[in-house]
């Protein structure tokens, strides 16, 4: 079997396909949404297809790494609890989820919704009823936090800046 060549543009490696980027976007929303919010939005949908658990939900630890200044040498910051789950729908579609914390229900719902979003007949309904409202609420929350942080910003001045140097 011939080796695959990676496509590299002048700006760096090729961007992920639209499908991959879209899945990353909805998985980010699902991973941040609490189980209660997921349950609340599922009420607007018709029943989702039956699923079987392939793995989990299982809770474990992952090592969180950091970099000083964002680009320095990596170091181990500490451990974080995560819960993962993998489900399979009746047609064989797999859904995966990793969520922060110990909420097994959140991990299973996120995996189920990931699988449902991969099915063309369910995709638009799940996006409209679950992902779009959750994404809007999360964006509003980030905006609120940013405004509160900006209100506490302190501008330090030195004698040189006060003289205009």
C-alpha positions as CSV (number, residue, x, y, z in Angstrom):
1,X,0.0,0.0,0.0
2,X,1.6,3.3,-1.0
3,X,2.3,5.9,1.7
4,X,-0.1,8.8,1.9
5,X,1.3,12.2,1.4
6,X,0.2,15.1,3.6
7,X,-0.9,18.1,1.8
8,X,0.8,21.2,3.1
9,X,-0.1,24.7,2.0
10,X,2.3,27.7,2.3
11,X,0.4,28.6,5.5
12,X,0.9,25.2,7.1
13,X,-0.9,21.8,7.1
14,X,-4.2,21.5,5.2
15,X,-7.3,22.6,7.2
16,X,-9.6,19.8,8.4
17,X,-12.5,19.0,6.1
18,X,-15.8,20.8,6.6
19,X,-17.3,17.6,8.1
20,X,-14.5,17.3,10.7
21,X,-14.7,21.0,11.6
22,X,-18.5,20.8,12.0
23,X,-18.2,17.8,14.2
24,X,-15.6,19.4,16.3
25,X,-17.8,22.5,16.7
26,X,-20.9,20.5,17.8
27,X,-18.8,18.3,20.1
28,X,-17.4,21.4,21.8
29,X,-20.9,22.6,22.5
30,X,-22.0,19.2,23.8
31,X,-19.0,18.8,26.0
32,X,-19.7,22.1,27.7
33,X,-23.4,21.6,28.2
34,X,-24.7,20.1,31.5
35,X,-26.9,17.1,31.3
36,X,-29.9,19.1,32.5
37,X,-29.6,21.5,29.6
38,X,-29.2,18.5,27.2
39,X,-32.3,16.8,28.6
40,X,-34.3,20.1,28.4
41,X,-33.5,20.6,24.7
42,X,-34.2,16.9,23.9
43,X,-37.8,17.4,24.8
44,X,-38.3,19.4,21.6
45,X,-37.1,16.5,19.5
46,X,-38.9,13.3,18.4
47,X,-37.5,10.3,20.2
48,X,-33.9,9.6,19.2
49,X,-33.1,6.1,17.8
50,X,-32.3,3.3,20.2
51,X,-28.6,2.9,21.0
52,X,-26.3,0.4,22.7
53,X,-23.4,1.4,24.9
54,X,-20.1,0.2,23.5
55,X,-17.9,1.8,26.2
56,X,-18.8,3.5,29.4
57,X,-19.7,5.9,30.6
58,X,-16.4,5.6,32.4
59,X,-14.7,8.1,34.6
60,X,-11.0,8.5,34.8
61,X,-8.1,11.0,34.9
62,X,-6.2,12.8,32.2
63,X,-3.0,14.8,32.6
64,X,-3.5,18.5,31.7
65,X,-0.4,20.1,30.2
66,X,0.5,23.7,29.9
67,X,3.1,26.0,28.4
68,X,4.5,29.0,30.0
69,X,3.6,32.1,28.0
70,X,1.7,29.9,25.6
71,X,4.7,28.8,23.6
72,X,7.3,27.7,26.2
73,X,8.3,24.2,27.1
74,X,5.4,22.0,28.0
75,X,4.9,21.0,31.7
76,X,2.4,18.9,33.5
77,X,-0.1,21.2,35.2
78,X,-2.2,18.5,37.0
79,X,-4.8,15.9,36.5
80,X,-8.5,16.4,35.5
81,X,-11.4,14.1,35.9
82,X,-13.2,13.2,32.6
83,X,-16.0,10.9,31.7
84,X,-16.1,9.2,28.3
85,X,-18.8,7.2,26.5
86,X,-19.2,5.5,23.1
87,X,-22.6,4.5,21.7
88,X,-23.8,2.7,18.5
89,X,-27.1,3.3,16.9
90,X,-29.1,0.5,15.2
91,X,-27.6,1.4,11.8
92,X,-24.0,1.2,13.1
93,X,-23.4,4.9,13.5
94,X,-21.0,5.5,16.3
95,X,-21.1,8.5,18.7
96,X,-18.3,9.4,21.1
97,X,-18.0,11.9,23.9
98,X,-15.5,13.1,26.5
99,X,-16.8,15.5,29.1
100,X,-15.1,17.2,32.1
101,X,-16.2,15.9,35.5
102,X,-18.1,12.8,36.6
103,X,-21.5,13.2,34.9
104,X,-22.2,9.9,33.3
105,X,-25.6,11.1,32.0
106,X,-24.0,14.1,30.2
107,X,-21.4,11.8,28.6
108,X,-24.0,9.4,27.3
109,X,-26.3,12.1,26.0
110,X,-23.4,13.8,24.3
111,X,-22.4,10.6,22.6
112,X,-26.0,9.8,21.6
113,X,-26.4,13.3,20.1
114,X,-23.0,13.0,18.3
115,X,-24.3,9.8,16.6
116,X,-27.6,11.4,15.8
117,X,-25.9,14.5,14.2
118,X,-24.1,12.2,11.9
119,X,-27.4,10.9,10.4
120,X,-28.6,13.1,7.6
121,X,-32.3,12.6,8.5
122,X,-31.7,13.8,12.1
123,X,-28.9,16.4,11.6
124,X,-31.0,19.5,10.9
125,X,-33.5,18.9,13.6
126,X,-30.8,18.2,16.3
127,X,-28.8,21.2,15.2
128,X,-31.9,23.5,15.4
129,X,-33.3,22.1,18.7
130,X,-30.2,21.4,20.7
131,X,-26.9,22.7,19.3
132,X,-27.9,26.2,18.2
133,X,-29.6,27.2,21.5
134,X,-26.8,25.7,23.6
135,X,-24.2,27.4,21.5
136,X,-26.0,30.8,21.8
137,X,-26.3,30.4,25.6
138,X,-22.6,29.5,25.9
139,X,-21.6,32.5,23.7
140,X,-23.7,34.8,25.9
141,X,-22.1,33.3,29.0
142,X,-18.6,33.9,27.6
143,X,-19.6,37.5,26.8
144,X,-20.9,38.1,30.3
145,X,-17.6,36.8,31.8
146,X,-15.6,38.9,29.4
147,X,-17.6,42.0,30.4
148,X,-17.1,41.3,34.1
149,X,-13.4,40.8,33.6
150,X,-13.0,44.0,31.5
151,X,-14.8,45.9,34.3
152,X,-12.0,45.0,36.7
153,X,-9.1,45.8,34.3
154,X,-6.5,48.0,35.8
155,X,-4.2,50.2,33.6
156,X,-0.8,50.6,35.2
157,X,1.1,53.7,34.3
158,X,4.8,54.4,34.9
159,X,6.4,57.8,35.1
160,X,7.8,57.3,31.6
161,X,4.3,56.8,30.1
162,X,2.9,59.6,32.0
163,X,5.5,62.0,30.6
164,X,4.8,60.7,27.1
165,X,8.0,58.9,26.5
